[in-house]
Amino acid sequence: MYNAKFWFNFLILGLMLFFNPQATAHAATNVGGAITVNTTWTAANSPYLVTSSVLVQQGVTLTIEPGVTVKFGSNLVLSVNGTLIAQGNASKPIVFTADGALAPSFWGYILFGDSSIDATFDGNGNYTSGSILQYVTVTYGGGTTVDGTIRAENAAPFIDHATIQYNGDDGIKVANTGLFPRLTNNIITNNQETGISVQSTGALNITGNTVTDNTGIGISVTGATATMSNNTIARNAGGISVNSQNSVIISDNTISENKASNGGGIYVRYATVTISGNTINNNNAASSYGGGIYITSAGGRITSNVIDGNTGGYIGGGIYADGLSNPILFIDHNMITNNKTPTYGLGGGIYASSATISDNTISGNTATSGGGIYATSSIVSNNLIFDNLVTGSGASGGGIYASSSTVNHNTVVNNSSADSAGGIYVNNSDVSRNSFVANTANLGQGIVIAGNKSFIFNTVVGQSGGQSSGGLYVTKGSLPAINNNNFYVGQSYEVYNANAQASTDLNVKSNWWGSSDVTMIGQGIYDFLDNASLGLADYSGYLLSPNTTAPPVPPTGLQVTVNGNDFNLSWNANSESDIAGYKVYYDLDGKYPYDGTGATQGNAGLNVGKVTQTTINGLAANINYYFTILAYDNDGESSWYSAGVVKMIGNTQPTATPTRAPTATATPMPGSGTQVGGHISTNSTWSAANSPYLVVNSILIDTGAVLTIEPGVTVKFKSDLAMVVNGTLIAQGTAAKPILMTAQDGPIAGKWGYLLFNNLSNDATFDAGGNYIAGSILQYVTVEYSGGADGVDGTIRLDSAAPFIDHCTIQNNSDNGIKVVNNGSPRLTNNLITKNEAGPSDHGSGIYVEGSGSVIISYNTISDNKTAAYGG
């Protein structure tokens, strides 16, 4: 029988379902209060609305099925004293979120308390039981006074593949425990405090997490023994921070774009730390120290990391390491590139105190001092340091700045300084067995040395920059031992001695100067002989061939020709006697590491043995290939690479690249005459027939030698040059034929240096009637336009010396006419001393006597002299 009422009601129900599909969904399940028996929150009854805080009591298990959503009311929490098993999966995660405003801090936290059941694992590390959060999303929590959105207090849950984001507190907080949760494969992002915060003791494993964009530190560990590995940590207020006296391992992480006041990427204090295999890039400590890594009062090892593009505001662009003397901190086998310290600027790549820095590649870094490395009380060895830069006022040490350190076996190449020390600035540090190649600066192009330590067994080649500052510059007051090195001529002097005149001679003995020609050797050293205000450099005992303990020099003369598909290479043999062979490198860009592949003979680094030519084939046509070679010796020590050559099969154009070793030549002197300079070690006479004498280097009359200058001779001094008498000077002109000592570069006061009689010079002697018999004498000599050497007072200076100065004219000089100091007892008679002018703080521009000698001053005319201070 047809039932009209039944079908009418059925139709109405259908229409209601059609227009209100939600009518079939399950209503939310309210939960709250204590859970006293084992309970399951099912997907069928989801979502769960937490209307009062939930407490899982001790001995009770709450299981939450995949796909469940749990929504918390304002400031409400889930507290676990028993077991929480919240295991979602990749397709059905469990969600913990707000039941209200979707904003950070709306609800409270998930707390694992002291009595909660810790996670357990089998022998393979697989989870077996206990509390777990896996494939869960926790968002918009962190809203109570308890730290941490997920908090483990004396508890060790397993937290894996969780997404913890947009919370108003730490993402995960671990506190007060000797146990630790295992934290793996989580995404912890955009939380308003630290991503993972640990304040506790015990052993922590944090692996495979992505911790990004948190307003606090990415991972902070205080007190714990921790392993942090294979994490990605980016754009936090500091990447990793460790403050612990325990052992910490930080390995194989990617740490980038984090920013903190100290230690933009990693901050470590006190711990014994191993930092290995990480990529640490583009982090920033712009207001302070350690753009990539900051370590203080710590020992351990930083090894095999890539540290690139980090910024430290003041010290340590890549690494700031203030280690302990025991245990020492080791920094080794890292790639440290393109880091900088733009504000104060110490250590663009590394700043290290009490550390051993070895086997690193350090390039492209920038600072004010120590572009590559700034080291104090450290060992710096076996590093490749190239293309680093120091800029700004007082820039020094383009490659290395070393203070109270040991520097050995490094290769320092193509570094530069806007001021001094393109390769290395050495302050009381021993330097040995390094290669310094093609570094650039205005002063001390390759090396500046301060202090009295040793510089031995190094190879110095092809420095460039300021033309008068030298490849190696020794600062005033420093007397290092510079011995057994190999110097090869660059664009100016090899060694510049900035010590003051009359100081102890600089010891530059037993070096190879690229030549056995003593004249060329002398031309390569800038000292008293070039500027009379400077001290002497003693280069006696110079080597006749290169020292073989020093590293080999880069090979020269590389030529490449193309014959069909063959590249034919040839080069000059190295001059070291212990060369064992050569290696050939090639690539497509002509830049280190020259790692070309594809040749029939093998990849770049072909060991061709002790030959000076070889053929390379099998490379592709119509591609530019760059070729370079290096030499290695019997000890296995290698040179830097030769100047490169680029060739292309089918197109034989050569292009030279930058290594150079030009030969120094003497600067032609203006005018005609007899050129003189340097040591006078045997009795010599300057004759009227060969006058004028042009002084092109300062004159040093050695002990026991006599220089006699004949009447009528003119002696012209080049700027800043002088004559120092340690033996005997007999300059006796006559009234008709006086001797003239004047300036070579024009009639201007101060154009040349001075005439100095030292305490070793032979004093004048007289008979009983007061007549001159023997010893040093200036008689009928005109001395003019002198007094120009810095640091040496007096045009004619008598230092514990007693020559006879008689009937001389001393005029138009820019210092005291005659200055007597210490114990000298000279006779100064019948002289005209006029129109001399002493300095603003000096005394007696005519004659100035200071000391305990008995000076005879008689029958002199002293007129028109002046001084700005005391007694013209």
C-alpha positions in Angstrom: 0.0 0.0 0.0 1.3 3.4 -0.9 2.2 5.4 2.2 2.2 9.1 1.2 3.3 10.3 4.7 6.4 8.1 4.7 7.6 9.3 1.3 6.9 12.9 2.2 9.0 12.7 5.3 11.8 11.0 3.4 11.9 13.8 0.8 12.0 16.5 3.4 15.0 14.7 5.1 16.8 14.4 1.8 16.3 18.1 1.1 17.7 19.0 4.5 20.8 16.9 3.9 21.3 18.4 0.5 21.2 22.0 1.7 23.1 21.3 5.0 25.9 18.8 4.4 27.4 19.6 7.8 24.5 18.0 9.4 26.2 14.6 8.9 29.6 15.6 10.5 30.3 14.5 14.1 29.9 17.2 16.7 33.1 18.4 18.6 34.0 16.4 21.7 34.6 18.4 24.8 37.4 17.2 27.1 39.0 18.5 30.2 40.2 17.6 33.7 42.0 14.5 34.9 42.3 11.3 32.8 42.4 8.5 35.3 42.0 5.5 33.0 43.6 4.6 29.6 41.8 6.7 27.0 41.8 7.0 23.2 40.9 10.2 21.3 39.7 8.8 18.0 39.5 10.4 14.6 35.8 9.6 14.6 35.2 11.9 17.5 37.5 14.7 16.4 37.8 17.6 16.9 38.5 17.6 20.7 37.8 20.9 22.4 39.8 21.3 25.6 37.5 23.3 27.8 39.6 22.8 31.0 43.2 21.8 31.2 43.8 18.0 30.7 46.0 16.0 33.2 47.1 12.5 32.2 47.7 11.0 35.5 50.5 8.7 36.5 50.2 5.1 35.3 47.6 6.2 32.7 47.9 6.3 28.9 46.3 8.8 26.5 46.4 7.7 22.9 45.5 10.1 20.1 44.8 8.6 16.7 46.1 10.0 13.4 44.1 12.8 12.0 42.8 14.1 15.3 42.6 17.8 15.9 42.8 19.1 19.5 41.7 22.6 20.1 42.6 24.4 23.3 40.7 27.2 25.0 42.6 30.2 26.2 45.6 29.5 28.5 44.6 25.8 28.8 47.2 23.0 28.8 47.8 19.3 28.4 49.9 17.9 31.3 51.3 14.4 31.1 52.3 12.5 34.3 51.6 9.1 32.6 52.0 8.3 28.9 51.0 10.3 25.9 51.0 8.4 22.6 50.2 10.9 19.8 51.3 9.2 16.6 50.0 10.7 13.4 51.4 9.9 10.0 52.5 12.0 7.0 49.0 12.0 5.5 47.1 12.3 8.7 49.0 14.4 11.2 47.6 15.2 14.7 47.0 18.9 15.2 47.2 20.8 18.5 45.9 24.3 18.0 43.7 27.2 19.4 40.0 27.0 19.9 39.7 30.7 19.2 42.0 33.4 17.9 44.7 31.9 15.6 47.5 33.9 17.2 50.6 33.1 19.2 50.0 32.5 23.0 46.3 31.8 22.7 46.6 28.5 24.6 49.2 27.1 27.0 51.5 24.1 26.5 52.0 20.4 26.4 54.0 19.4 29.5 55.8 16.0 30.1 56.4 15.9 33.9 58.8 14.0 36.0 56.6 10.9 36.3 55.7 10.7 32.6 56.8 7.5 30.9 60.0 8.1 28.8 60.3 6.7 25.3 62.2 3.5 24.7 64.0 2.2 21.6 65.3 -1.1 20.3 68.9 -1.8 19.5 68.5 -0.2 16.1 67.1 3.0 17.5 63.5 2.3 16.6 60.8 3.6 18.9 59.2 0.8 21.0 57.1 2.4 23.7 56.6 5.4 26.0 55.6 9.0 25.4 55.8 10.1 21.8 54.8 13.1 19.6 55.1 12.0 16.0 53.7 13.7 13.0 52.0 16.3 15.0 51.5 20.1 14.5 51.6 22.3 17.5 50.6 25.9 16.8 49.4 29.1 18.5 50.4 27.9 22.0 52.9 29.2 24.5 50.5 31.6 26.4 51.2 30.9 30.1 54.1 31.8 32.4 55.6 28.3 32.0 58.4 28.4 29.4 58.0 26.3 26.4 55.2 25.3 24.1 56.3 21.7 24.4 58.0 21.3 27.7 59.9 18.2 29.0 60.7 18.5 32.7 62.7 15.6 34.0 61.2 13.7 31.1 62.3 12.1 27.8 59.5 11.8 25.2 60.3 11.1 21.6 59.5 14.1 19.5 59.7 13.3 15.8 58.4 14.8 12.5 56.5 17.5 14.5 55.7 20.9 13.1 55.9 23.5 15.9 55.1 27.0 14.7 53.5 30.3 15.4 53.8 29.9 19.2 54.4 32.7 21.6 57.2 31.0 23.6 60.1 28.4 23.0 59.1 25.8 20.5 60.5 23.0 22.7 61.8 23.5 26.2 63.8 20.8 28.1 64.5 21.6 31.7 65.9 20.1 35.0 66.7 16.6 33.9 69.4 14.0 33.6 67.2 12.5 30.8 66.7 14.0 27.4 64.0 13.7 24.7 65.1 12.5 21.4 64.3 15.4 19.0 64.4 14.3 15.3 63.1 15.5 12.0 61.0 18.3 13.3 60.1 21.7 11.8 60.3 24.4 14.4 59.5 27.8 12.8 58.2 31.3 13.5 58.0 30.9 17.2 58.4 34.0 19.4 61.3 32.7 21.5 63.9 30.0 21.1 63.3 27.1 18.7 64.7 24.4 21.0 65.8 25.5 24.5 67.7 23.2 26.8 68.6 24.1 30.4 69.7 20.9 32.1 72.3 18.2 32.4 72.4 14.8 30.7 72.8 13.7 27.1 70.8 15.3 24.3 70.4 14.2 20.7 69.0 16.8 18.3 69.0 15.5 14.7 67.5 16.2 11.4 65.4 19.2 12.5 64.6 22.4 10.5 64.7 25.4 12.9 64.0 28.6 11.1 62.7 32.2 11.6 62.3 32.1 15.3 62.7 35.4 17.2 65.0 33.8 19.7 68.0 31.5 19.2 67.6 28.5 16.9 68.9 25.9 19.4 70.1 26.9 22.9 71.9 24.4 25.2 72.9 25.2 28.7 74.7 22.6 30.8 74.0 19.6 28.7 76.1 17.0 26.9 74.7 17.4 23.4 74.9 16.1 19.9 73.4 18.3 17.2 73.6 16.9 13.7 72.1 17.2 10.3 69.9 20.1 11.2 69.0 23.2 9.1 69.1 26.3 11.3 68.3 29.6 9.5 67.2 33.1 10.1 67.0 32.9 13.9 68.4 35.3 16.5 71.5 33.2 16.6 71.9 29.7 15.2 73.2 27.5 18.0 74.2 28.7 21.5 76.0 26.4 23.9 76.9 27.3 27.5 78.1 24.1 29.0 81.2 22.6 30.7 80.4 19.2 29.1 81.2 17.8 25.7 79.2 19.0 22.7 79.2 17.8 19.1 77.8 20.1 16.3 78.1 18.2 13.1 76.8 18.2 9.5 74.4 21.0 10.0 73.5 23.9 7.6 73.5 27.1 9.7 72.7 30.2 7.7 71.4 33.8 7.9 71.2 33.8 11.7 72.0 37.1 13.5 73.2 37.6 17.1 75.4 40.0 19.0 78.1 37.3 19.4 78.3 34.2 17.3 75.8 34.7 14.6 76.0 31.0 13.5 77.4 29.2 16.5 78.1 30.5 20.1 80.0 28.2 22.5 81.2 29.0 26.0 83.2 26.7 28.3 82.4 23.4 26.5 84.8 20.9 25.0 83.3 21.1 21.5 83.6 19.4 18.2 82.3 21.4 15.3 82.6 19.4 12.1 81.2 19.0 8.6 78.9 22.0 8.9 78.0 24.6 6.3 78.0 27.9 8.1 77.1 30.8 5.8 75.8 34.3 5.7 75.4 34.6 9.5 75.9 38.0 11.2 77.3 39.2 14.5 77.3 42.8 13.2 77.4 44.4 16.6 80.2 42.3 18.1 82.3 39.1 17.6 82.2 35.9 15.5 80.0 36.1 12.5 80.1 32.4 11.8 81.4 30.9 15.0 82.1 32.4 18.5 84.0 30.2 21.0 85.4 31.5 24.3 87.1 29.8 27.2 86.7 26.5 25.4 88.7 23.7 24.0 88.1 21.1 21.2 88.1 21.1 17.5 86.6 23.0 14.5 87.2 20.9 11.5 86.1 20.2 7.9 83.4 23.0 7.9 82.5 25.4 5.1 82.4 28.9 6.6 81.4 31.4 4.0 80.0 34.9 3.8 79.7 35.6 7.5 80.0 39.1 9.1 81.5 39.9 12.5 81.2 43.6 13.4 84.4 43.9 15.3 86.4 40.7 15.5 86.3 37.3 13.7 84.2 37.5 10.6 84.3 33.7 10.0 85.5 32.5 13.4 86.2 34.1 16.8 88.1 31.6 18.9 89.4 32.5 22.4 90.6 29.1 23.5 92.2 27.6 26.6 95.9 26.7 26.8 94.8 23.3 28.1 92.9 21.8 26.4 93.9 23.7 23.3 91.5 24.5 20.5 92.2 23.1 17.1 90.9 24.8 13.9 91.7 22.6 10.9 90.7 21.5 7.4 88.0 24.2 7.0 87.1 26.2 3.9 86.9 29.8 5.2 85.9 32.2 2.5 84.4 35.6 1.9 83.9 36.5 5.6 84.4 40.1 6.9 84.7 42.3 9.9 83.8 45.8 8.6 83.6 47.9 11.8 86.8 47.4 13.9 88.2 44.7 11.8 90.4 42.0 13.4 90.5 38.6 11.6 88.2 38.6 8.6 88.5 34.8 8.3 89.7 33.8 11.7 90.5 35.6 15.0 92.1 33.1 17.3 93.8 33.2 20.7 95.4 30.1 22.2 94.5 27.9 19.2 96.2 25.7 16.6 95.2 26.8 13.1 96.2 24.2 10.5 95.4 22.9 7.0 92.7 25.4 6.3 91.9 27.1 3.0 91.3 30.8 3.7 90.4 33.1 0.9 88.4 36.2 0.0 88.1 37.5 3.6 88.2 41.2 4.6 89.2 43.0 7.8 91.3 46.0 9.0 94.0 43.7 10.5 94.5 40.1 9.6 92.3 39.7 6.5 92.7 35.9 6.5 93.9 35.2 10.1 94.5 37.3 13.2 96.3 35.1 15.7 97.6 35.7 19.2 99.4 33.1 21.3 98.6 30.5 18.6 100.2 28.2 16.1 99.4 28.8 12.4 100.6 26.1 10.1 100.0 24.4 6.7 97.3 26.8 5.7 96.6 28.1 2.2 95.9 31.8 2.6 95.1 33.7 -0.6 93.1 36.7 -2.0 92.4 38.2 1.4 92.2 41.9 2.0 92.7 44.5 4.7 91.3 48.0 4.2 90.9 51.2 6.2 93.1 53.3 8.3 96.1 51.4 9.6 95.3 48.3 7.6 97.9 45.6 8.2 98.3 41.9 7.5 96.3 41.1 4.4 96.9 37.4 4.8 98.0 37.0 8.5 98.4 39.2 11.5 100.4 37.2 14.1 101.2 38.3 17.6 103.2 36.1 20.0 102.5 33.1 17.7 104.4 30.5 15.6 103.8 30.7 11.9 105.1 27.9 9.7 104.6 25.9 6.5 101.8 28.3 5.2 101.3 29.4 1.6 100.4 33.1 1.6 99.5 34.3 -1.9 97.9 37.4 -3.6 96.8 39.0 -0.4 96.7 42.8 -0.2 96.7 45.7 2.3 95.6 49.3 1.8 98.4 50.2 4.1 101.1 47.8 5.3 101.9 44.1 5.2 100.1 42.6 2.3 101.1 39.0 3.2 101.8 39.0 7.0 102.3 41.3 9.9 104.5 39.7 12.5 104.6 40.9 16.1 107.0 38.9 18.2 106.3 35.7 16.4 108.6 33.1 14.9 108.0 32.6 11.2 109.5 29.7 9.2 109.2 27.6 6.1 106.4 29.7 4.5 105.9 30.8 0.9 105.0 34.5 0.4 104.1 35.1 -3.2 102.8 38.2 -5.0 101.3 40.0 -2.0 100.7 43.7 -2.2 100.8 46.7 0.1 102.2 50.3 0.3 104.6 49.6 3.1 106.0 46.1 3.7 104.5 44.7 0.5 104.8 41.1 1.6 105.9 41.1 5.3 106.2 43.6 8.2 108.2 42.4 11.2 108.0 43.9 14.7 110.0 42.4 17.5 113.1 40.2 17.8 111.9 36.8 16.8 113.2 34.7 13.9 112.2 34.8 10.2 113.9 31.7 8.7 113.7 29.2 5.8 110.9 31.2 4.0 110.5 31.8 0.3 109.6 35.4 -0.6 108.8 36.1 -4.3 107.2 38.8 -6.4 105.8 41.2 -3.7 104.5 44.5 -5.1 103.2 47.9 -4.1 105.0 50.9 -2.6 108.3 51.4 -4.4 110.4 52.3 -1.4 109.0 50.1 1.4 110.4 46.7 0.6 109.0 43.2 0.3 110.0 42.6 3.9 109.9 45.7 6.2 111.5 45.6 9.6 110.0 48.2 12.0 112.0 50.7 14.0 113.3 49.1 17.3 113.0 45.5 15.9 116.0 43.2 15.4 114.7 39.8 14.2 117.1 37.2 12.8 116.3 37.0 9.1 118.4 34.0 7.9 118.4 31.1 5.4 115.5 32.5 3.4 115.1 32.6 -0.4 114.3 36.2 -1.7 113.4 36.7 -5.3 113.4 40.2 -6.7 110.0 42.0 -6.8 109.2 45.5 -7.8 111.3 47.2 -5.2 113.6 46.4 -2.3 113.6 42.9 -0.8 114.3 44.1 2.7 113.7 47.5 4.3 115.5 48.2 7.6 113.5 51.0 9.4 115.8 50.9 12.5 117.5 54.2 13.4 121.0 54.9 12.4 123.7 53.7 14.9 121.4 50.9 16.1 122.6 47.3 16.1 123.0 46.0 12.6 120.0 44.1 11.3 121.0 40.4 10.9 120.1 39.4 7.3 122.9 36.9 6.9 122.9 33.6 5.0 120.0 34.3 2.6 119.7 33.6 -1.1 118.8 36.9 -2.9 118.1 35.5 -6.3 121.6 36.2 -7.4 125.2 35.8 -6.1 126.1 39.3 -7.5 127.0 41.3 -4.4 126.1 44.6 -6.1 122.6 43.3 -6.9 122.2 42.0 -3.4 123.0 45.4 -2.0 120.6 47.1 -4.3 117.8 44.8 -2.9 118.3 46.0 0.7 117.2 49.5 1.9 119.1 50.7 4.9 121.7 53.2 6.0 123.4 53.1 2.6 120.2 54.4 1.0 119.0 56.7 3.8 121.4 57.9 6.4 118.7 58.1 9.1 118.4 54.3 9.0 120.5 51.5 10.5 122.6 49.0 8.6 121.6 45.5 7.4 124.4 42.9 7.6 124.0 40.5 4.6 127.4 38.9 4.9 127.7 35.2 4.3 125.0 35.4 1.6 124.1 32.1 0.0 125.3 31.2 -3.5 122.3 29.1 -4.3 118.8 28.7 -2.9 118.3 27.2 0.5 116.6 23.8 0.1 114.9 23.8 3.5 112.8 26.7 2.3 109.8 25.9 0.1 110.4 25.8 -3.7 109.7 28.9 -5.7 107.0 28.8 -8.3 108.3 27.7 -11.7 108.8 30.3 -14.4 108.7 30.5 -18.1 105.7 28.4 -18.8 104.9 28.2 -22.5 102.0 26.4 -24.2 101.7 25.7 -27.9 99.0 23.8 -29.8 99.7 21.2 -32.3 96.5 19.6 -33.6 94.8 18.4 -30.5 98.0 18.4 -28.4 98.9 21.0 -25.9 102.7 21.1 -25.6 104.0 22.6 -22.4 107.5 23.7 -21.5 109.0 25.7 -18.6 112.3 26.6 -16.9 113.9 24.3 -14.5 113.8 25.5 -10.9 117.2 26.4 -9.4 116.8 24.5 -6.1 119.0 21.5 -6.0 116.4 19.3 -4.3 113.6 19.6 -6.8 112.0 16.1 -7.3 109.5 17.0 -10.0 106.6 19.1 -11.3 102.8 18.8 -11.5 100.6 20.1 -14.3 97.2 21.6 -13.6 94.5 22.8 -16.0 90.9 24.0 -15.8 88.4 26.3 -17.5 88.6 29.4 -15.3 92.3 29.8 -14.4 91.5 29.9 -10.7 92.5 27.8 -7.8 92.0 24.9 -7.2 92.7 24.3 -11.0 90.6 21.1 -11.0 90.2 20.3 -14.7 89.2 16.9 -15.9 89.1 15.0 -19.3 92.8 14.8 -20.4 94.0 11.5 -21.6 96.9 11.7 -19.1 94.4 12.2 -16.2 92.8 14.9 -14.1 94.6 18.2 -13.1 97.6 17.6 -10.8 99.4 15.4 -13.3 102.8 14.3 -11.8 105.1 14.5 -14.8 108.3 13.9 -12.8 111.6 15.9 -13.1 111.1 17.1 -16.7 110.6 20.6 -18.1 108.2 19.7 -20.9 105.2 17.5 -21.5 102.2 17.0 -23.8 98.5 17.0 -22.7 95.8 15.8 -25.1 92.3 14.5 -25.1 90.7 17.8 -24.2 87.7 19.2 -26.0 88.2 21.5 -29.0 87.2 25.2 -29.1 87.3 25.6 -25.3 89.8 27.8 -23.5 92.0 25.8 -21.1 94.2 27.4 -18.5 97.5 25.7 -17.7 99.8 26.1 -14.7 102.5 24.0 -13.0 104.1 23.7 -9.6 107.4 22.2 -8.3 107.8 19.8 -5.5 111.0 18.8 -3.7 112.4 15.7 -2.1 110.6 16.5 1.2 107.3 16.5 -0.7 107.0 20.3 -0.1 105.3 22.1 -3.0 105.7 25.6 -4.5 102.8 27.8 -5.4 101.6 27.7 -9.0 103.5 29.3 -11.9 102.1 32.1 -14.0 99.3 30.6 -16.0 98.8 30.4 -19.8 95.5 30.0 -21.6 95.2 28.2 -25.0 92.4 26.8 -27.1 92.6 24.1 -29.7 92.3 25.8 -33.1 93.1 29.3 -31.7 96.6 29.8 -30.4 96.3 33.2 -28.7 98.4 33.4 -25.5 97.1 35.3 -22.5 99.5 35.9 -19.6 98.4 35.8 -16.0 99.8 37.6 -13.1 102.9 36.1 -11.4 106.0 38.1 -12.0 109.6 38.3 -10.8 111.2 41.3 -12.5 114.9 42.0 -12.0 115.9 45.0 -10.0 118.1 47.5 -11.7 120.0 50.5 -10.3 118.4 53.9 -10.8 120.5 56.0 -13.2 122.0 59.0 -11.4 121.8 62.5 -12.8 125.1 64.3 -13.8 128.5 62.9 -14.5 131.2 61.9 -12.0 132.5 58.9 -10.1 129.7 57.0 -8.3 130.5 55.8 -4.8 128.6 54.2 -2.0 128.6 51.5 0.6 131.4 50.1 2.8 135.0 51.3 2.5 136.8 48.4 4.0 140.3 49.1 2.6 142.4 52.2 2.5 141.1 54.4 -0.4 141.7 57.8 -1.9 139.3 60.1 -3.7 141.4 62.0 -6.1 140.9 65.4 -7.7 141.3 63.7 -11.1 138.1 61.7 -10.6 136.1 64.5 -9.0 133.2 65.0 -8.6 132.2 62.0 -6.5 128.5 61.2 -6.6 127.3 59.4 -3.4 124.6 57.0 -4.5 124.5 55.0 -1.3 125.6 56.2 2.2 129.3 55.8 2.9 130.5 53.7 5.8 134.3 53.8 6.5 134.9 50.6 8.3 137.1 50.2 11.4 140.8 50.0 10.4 140.2 51.6 7.0 141.3 55.1 5.9 139.6 57.3 3.3 141.7 60.2 2.1 140.1 63.0 0.1 142.5 65.1 -1.9 142.3 68.9 -2.1 139.9 70.3 -4.7 137.6 67.3 -4.6 133.8 67.8 -4.7 131.6 65.2 -3.0 127.9 65.4 -3.9 125.4 63.5 -1.7 122.1 62.2 -3.0 119.1 63.0 -0.7 119.1 61.4 2.7 122.5 59.9 2.3 125.5 60.4 4.7 129.0 59.4 5.6 129.8 57.5 8.8 133.4 57.2 10.0 134.3 54.1 12.1 137.9 54.2 10.8 139.8 57.3 9.7 138.7 60.2 7.4 141.5 62.5 6.2 139.9 65.3 4.3 142.6 68.0 4.0 142.0 70.7 1.5 143.9 73.9 1.2 142.9 77.6 1.2 143.3 77.6 -2.6 141.7 74.1 -3.1 139.1 73.4 -0.5 137.1 70.2 -0.4 133.4 70.6 -1.0 130.7 68.4 0.5 127.3 69.4 -0.9 123.9 68.3 -2.2 123.5 66.4 -5.4 119.9 67.5 -5.9 120.2 71.3 -5.5 121.2 74.1 -3.1 118.5 73.5 -0.5 119.2 73.1 3.2 118.6 69.5 4.4 119.0 67.9 1.0 121.5 65.3 2.3 122.1 63.7 5.6 125.2 64.3 7.8 128.8 63.5 8.5 129.2 61.3 11.6 132.4 60.4 13.5 131.5 57.4 15.8 133.3 56.3 18.9 135.2 53.7 16.8 136.8 56.4 14.6 140.4 57.3 15.0 140.8 60.6 17.0 143.2 63.2 15.8 146.6 63.4 17.5 148.9 66.4 18.0 152.6 67.0 18.9 153.7 68.9 21.9 153.3 72.2 20.0 149.7 71.4 19.2 150.3 70.6 15.5 148.2 67.9 13.9 150.0 64.6 13.3 147.5 61.9 12.5 143.9 60.6 12.8 140.6 62.0 11.5 140.7 65.6 10.2 138.4 68.0 8.3 140.5 70.9 7.2 139.6 73.5 4.6 136.3 71.7 3.9 133.0 73.3 3.1 129.9 71.4 4.3 126.6 72.7 3.0 122.9 71.9 2.4 123.0 69.0 4.9 121.1 68.1 8.1 118.3 66.3 6.4 118.3 62.9 8.0 115.6 62.1 10.5 116.6 61.1 14.0 120.3 62.1 13.7 121.1 65.6 15.0 124.0 67.6 13.7 125.4 68.3 10.3 128.8 67.2 11.5 128.2 64.9 14.5 130.9 63.8 16.9 129.7 60.9 19.0 132.4 60.1 21.6 134.9 61.1 18.9 137.6 63.7 18.5 138.5 64.6 14.9 140.3 67.9 14.2 138.0 70.4 12.5 139.9 73.4 11.3 139.4 76.2 8.8 136.1 74.6 7.6 133.0 76.4 6.3 129.8 74.9 7.6 126.9 76.7 6.1 123.3 76.6 5.0 122.4 73.4 6.8 119.1 72.5 8.4 120.6 71.2 11.7 123.4 72.1 14.1 126.5 73.0 12.4 128.6 70.8 14.7 127.1 68.6 17.4 129.3 67.0 20.1 127.8 64.3 22.3 129.0 61.9 25.0 132.7 61.8 25.7 134.3 63.4 22.7 137.1 65.9 23.1 137.6 67.4 19.6 139.4 70.6 18.6 137.2 73.0 16.7 139.4 75.9 15.4 139.2 78.7 12.8 135.9 77.6 11.4 133.2 79.7 9.8 129.8 78.4 11.0 127.0 80.4 9.4 123.4 80.3 8.4 122.6 77.0 9.9 119.2 76.4 11.5 118.4 73.8 14.2 115.1 72.2 14.9 112.3 73.7 17.1 113.4 71.7 20.3 117.2 71.8 19.7 120.0 73.9 21.1 122.9 75.7 19.5 122.4 75.8 15.8 126.0 76.8 15.4 127.8 74.5 17.8 126.0 72.3 20.3 128.0 70.4 23.0 126.5 67.8 25.3 128.5 65.4 27.4 131.5 65.0 29.6 134.4 65.5 27.1 136.9 68.4 27.0 136.1 70.4 23.9 138.5 73.1 22.5 136.5 75.8 20.6 138.7 78.7 19.5 139.0 81.3 16.8 135.7 80.4 15.1 133.3 82.8 13.4 129.8 81.8 14.3 127.1 84.0 12.7 123.5 84.2 11.4 122.6 80.8 12.9 119.2 80.3 14.5 117.0 77.9 16.4 113.3 78.2 17.4 114.2 77.3 21.0 117.5 77.6 22.7 120.7 79.5 21.6 121.2 80.1 18.0 
